[in-house]
Amino acid sequence: MERLLGFDWQLINDAVITGISVFILFFFLSYFLFNPVKEFLAKRQKLIADDLETAKTNKESAVALRTEYEAKLREADKEVEAILEDARRRAKKREAEIVEEAKQEAVRIRERAEHEIVLEKKKAADEMKQEMIAIAALMAGKVVAASMNTQIQSSLVEETLREIGDSTWQS
């Protein structure tokens, strides 16, 4: 009788040889193919994990730097505002000083002008007195030339002096 599956020694021998061949092939492929691929994948996985960790660290560092720069920017804005406020304050102070100096200069100019006016009035009065004296001398010369009488000449000089008077010479 024949069996459906015939296990004979040849089949068992072939099965054992095939099993040993598959086992040797598995170890050979595992050693030369699977292990390098596993190592490559493990290195790649480690590299990716390191890159992710580096990216995370860089992101945290960037956030910290951004926060620091924003703080520095706010501080710089405050410094700029303080500098501008100081400049405005100094400008207002300088403006007040300039206005005060201008007022003082105007007062000095006015006083100088008033002093010059007084001097000019005195000068004009002196010139007028000199002209009056010259006119009186001319008149006296004409009177003397017209009449040589000493009595008339004396009375004219006295009359002229009375007309001019002391107040004219003093003003």
Sine and cosine of phi, psi and omega as CSV:
sin_phi,cos_phi,sin_psi,cos_psi,sin_omega,cos_omega
0.00,0.00,0.61,-0.80,-0.02,-1.00
-0.97,-0.24,0.55,-0.84,-0.01,-1.00
-0.99,-0.10,0.32,-0.95,0.01,-1.00
-0.94,0.35,-0.75,0.66,0.13,-0.99
-0.94,-0.33,0.82,-0.57,0.02,-1.00
-0.97,-0.23,0.96,-0.29,0.04,-1.00
-1.00,0.01,0.95,-0.32,0.12,-0.99
-0.87,-0.50,0.09,-1.00,-0.08,-1.00
-0.91,0.42,-0.53,0.85,0.00,-1.00
-0.91,0.41,-0.68,0.73,0.00,-1.00
-0.91,0.40,-0.67,0.74,0.00,-1.00
-0.92,0.39,-0.66,0.75,0.04,-1.00
-0.88,0.48,-0.72,0.69,0.03,-1.00
-0.90,0.44,-0.64,0.77,0.00,-1.00
-0.91,0.41,-0.67,0.74,0.00,-1.00
-0.92,0.40,-0.71,0.70,0.01,-1.00
-0.89,0.46,-0.67,0.74,0.03,-1.00
-0.90,0.44,-0.67,0.74,0.04,-1.00
-0.88,0.47,-0.70,0.71,0.02,-1.00
-0.90,0.43,-0.64,0.77,0.02,-1.00
-0.90,0.44,-0.69,0.72,0.02,-1.00
-0.91,0.42,-0.67,0.74,0.01,-1.00
-0.89,0.45,-0.71,0.71,0.04,-1.00
-0.90,0.45,-0.70,0.72,0.04,-1.00
-0.88,0.47,-0.64,0.76,0.03,-1.00
-0.88,0.47,-0.73,0.68,0.02,-1.00
-0.91,0.41,-0.64,0.77,0.03,-1.00
-0.89,0.45,-0.76,0.65,0.02,-1.00
-0.91,0.41,-0.61,0.79,0.02,-1.00
-0.89,0.46,-0.68,0.73,-0.06,-1.00
-0.95,0.30,-0.72,0.70,-0.09,-1.00
-1.00,-0.05,-0.32,0.95,-0.06,-1.00
-0.86,-0.52,-0.83,0.56,-0.10,-0.99
-0.93,0.38,-0.70,0.71,-0.01,-1.00
-0.89,0.45,-0.72,0.70,0.07,-1.00
-0.89,0.46,-0.61,0.79,0.03,-1.00
-0.91,0.40,-0.67,0.74,0.04,-1.00
-0.88,0.47,-0.70,0.71,0.03,-1.00
-0.89,0.46,-0.69,0.73,0.03,-1.00
-0.87,0.49,-0.70,0.71,0.01,-1.00
-0.91,0.40,-0.61,0.79,0.03,-1.00
-0.91,0.41,-0.69,0.73,0.06,-1.00
-0.88,0.47,-0.68,0.73,0.01,-1.00
-0.89,0.45,-0.68,0.73,0.02,-1.00
-0.90,0.44,-0.67,0.74,0.03,-1.00
-0.91,0.42,-0.66,0.75,0.03,-1.00
-0.88,0.47,-0.69,0.72,0.02,-1.00
-0.90,0.43,-0.68,0.73,0.02,-1.00
-0.89,0.45,-0.66,0.75,0.05,-1.00
-0.90,0.44,-0.67,0.74,0.03,-1.00
-0.89,0.46,-0.65,0.76,0.03,-1.00
-0.91,0.42,-0.66,0.75,0.03,-1.00
-0.91,0.42,-0.68,0.74,0.04,-1.00
-0.89,0.46,-0.69,0.73,0.03,-1.00
-0.89,0.46,-0.66,0.76,0.03,-1.00
-0.90,0.44,-0.71,0.70,0.03,-1.00
-0.89,0.46,-0.69,0.72,0.03,-1.00
-0.89,0.45,-0.63,0.78,0.01,-1.00
-0.91,0.42,-0.70,0.71,0.04,-1.00
-0.89,0.46,-0.66,0.75,0.04,-1.00
-0.90,0.44,-0.66,0.75,0.02,-1.00
-0.91,0.42,-0.64,0.77,0.04,-1.00
-0.90,0.43,-0.68,0.73,0.02,-1.00
-0.90,0.44,-0.69,0.73,0.03,-1.00
-0.90,0.44,-0.65,0.76,0.01,-1.00
-0.88,0.47,-0.70,0.72,0.04,-1.00
-0.88,0.47,-0.68,0.73,0.01,-1.00
-0.90,0.44,-0.70,0.72,-0.01,-1.00
-0.92,0.39,-0.60,0.80,0.06,-1.00
-0.90,0.43,-0.63,0.77,0.06,-1.00
-0.90,0.43,-0.69,0.73,0.03,-1.00
-0.90,0.44,-0.62,0.79,0.03,-1.00
-0.90,0.43,-0.68,0.74,0.05,-1.00
-0.90,0.44,-0.66,0.75,0.02,-1.00
-0.90,0.43,-0.66,0.75,0.04,-1.00
-0.90,0.44,-0.64,0.77,0.06,-1.00
-0.88,0.48,-0.66,0.75,0.03,-1.00
-0.90,0.44,-0.67,0.74,0.02,-1.00
-0.90,0.44,-0.67,0.74,0.03,-1.00
-0.88,0.48,-0.70,0.71,0.00,-1.00
-0.89,0.45,-0.65,0.76,0.02,-1.00
-0.90,0.43,-0.67,0.75,0.02,-1.00
-0.90,0.44,-0.70,0.72,0.02,-1.00
-0.90,0.44,-0.65,0.76,0.02,-1.00
-0.90,0.43,-0.66,0.75,0.03,-1.00
-0.90,0.44,-0.67,0.74,0.02,-1.00
-0.90,0.44,-0.66,0.75,0.04,-1.00
-0.89,0.45,-0.69,0.73,-0.01,-1.00
-0.89,0.46,-0.71,0.70,0.02,-1.00
-0.90,0.43,-0.60,0.80,0.01,-1.00
-0.91,0.42,-0.67,0.74,0.03,-1.00
-0.90,0.43,-0.65,0.76,0.03,-1.00
-0.89,0.45,-0.71,0.71,0.01,-1.00
-0.90,0.43,-0.62,0.79,0.04,-1.00
-0.88,0.48,-0.70,0.71,0.01,-1.00
-0.89,0.45,-0.65,0.76,0.03,-1.00
-0.89,0.45,-0.68,0.73,-0.01,-1.00
-0.90,0.43,-0.68,0.74,0.02,-1.00
-0.89,0.46,-0.69,0.73,0.00,-1.00
-0.90,0.44,-0.69,0.72,0.04,-1.00
-0.88,0.48,-0.66,0.75,0.01,-1.00
-0.90,0.44,-0.65,0.76,0.03,-1.00
-0.90,0.45,-0.70,0.71,0.02,-1.00
-0.89,0.46,-0.65,0.76,0.02,-1.00
-0.91,0.42,-0.63,0.78,0.04,-1.00
-0.90,0.44,-0.65,0.76,0.03,-1.00
-0.90,0.44,-0.69,0.72,0.02,-1.00
-0.88,0.47,-0.67,0.74,0.01,-1.00
-0.89,0.45,-0.70,0.72,0.00,-1.00
-0.88,0.48,-0.72,0.70,0.01,-1.00
-0.89,0.46,-0.67,0.74,0.03,-1.00
-0.89,0.45,-0.68,0.73,0.02,-1.00
-0.89,0.45,-0.69,0.73,0.03,-1.00
-0.89,0.46,-0.65,0.76,0.03,-1.00
-0.90,0.44,-0.68,0.73,0.03,-1.00
-0.90,0.43,-0.60,0.80,0.04,-1.00
-0.89,0.46,-0.70,0.71,0.02,-1.00
-0.87,0.49,-0.70,0.71,0.01,-1.00
-0.89,0.45,-0.66,0.75,0.02,-1.00
-0.90,0.43,-0.62,0.78,0.04,-1.00
-0.89,0.46,-0.70,0.72,0.01,-1.00
-0.89,0.46,-0.67,0.74,-0.01,-1.00
-0.89,0.45,-0.69,0.73,0.01,-1.00
-0.90,0.43,-0.64,0.77,0.02,-1.00
-0.91,0.42,-0.66,0.76,0.03,-1.00
-0.90,0.44,-0.67,0.74,0.03,-1.00
-0.89,0.45,-0.65,0.76,0.03,-1.00
-0.89,0.46,-0.68,0.74,0.03,-1.00
-0.88,0.48,-0.68,0.73,0.01,-1.00
-0.89,0.45,-0.64,0.77,0.03,-1.00
-0.92,0.39,-0.64,0.77,0.03,-1.00
-0.90,0.44,-0.65,0.76,0.02,-1.00
-0.90,0.43,-0.67,0.74,0.00,-1.00
-0.89,0.45,-0.67,0.74,0.01,-1.00
-0.91,0.41,-0.67,0.74,0.01,-1.00
-0.89,0.45,-0.65,0.76,0.02,-1.00
-0.91,0.40,-0.63,0.77,0.02,-1.00
-0.90,0.43,-0.70,0.72,0.03,-1.00
-0.90,0.44,-0.67,0.74,0.00,-1.00
-0.90,0.44,-0.62,0.78,0.03,-1.00
-0.90,0.44,-0.64,0.77,0.00,-1.00
-0.93,0.37,-0.66,0.75,0.01,-1.00
-0.90,0.43,-0.69,0.73,-0.01,-1.00
-0.90,0.44,-0.65,0.76,0.00,-1.00
-0.92,0.40,-0.60,0.80,-0.01,-1.00
-0.94,0.34,-0.70,0.72,0.03,-1.00
-0.69,-0.72,0.75,-0.66,-0.07,-1.00
-1.00,-0.05,0.31,0.95,-0.03,-1.00
-0.97,0.24,0.82,-0.58,-0.02,-1.00
-0.95,0.31,-0.48,0.88,0.00,-1.00
-0.93,0.37,-0.68,0.74,0.01,-1.00
-0.92,0.39,-0.65,0.76,-0.01,-1.00
-0.89,0.46,-0.69,0.72,0.02,-1.00
-0.90,0.43,-0.67,0.74,-0.01,-1.00
-0.92,0.40,-0.57,0.82,0.02,-1.00
-0.93,0.38,-0.67,0.74,0.00,-1.00
-0.90,0.44,-0.70,0.72,0.00,-1.00
-0.91,0.42,-0.65,0.76,0.01,-1.00
-0.90,0.43,-0.68,0.73,0.01,-1.00
-0.90,0.44,-0.68,0.74,0.02,-1.00
-0.91,0.43,-0.61,0.79,0.04,-1.00
-0.92,0.38,-0.62,0.79,-0.01,-1.00
-0.92,0.39,-0.68,0.74,0.00,-1.00
-0.94,0.35,-0.73,0.69,0.11,-0.99
0.94,0.33,0.20,-0.98,-0.01,-1.00
-0.95,0.32,-0.53,0.85,-0.05,-1.00
-0.92,0.40,-0.52,0.86,0.01,-1.00
-0.93,0.37,-0.61,0.79,-0.03,-1.00
-0.97,0.26,-0.42,0.91,-0.06,-1.00
-1.00,0.01,-0.37,0.93,-0.07,-1.00
-0.99,0.14,0.00,0.00,0.00,0.00
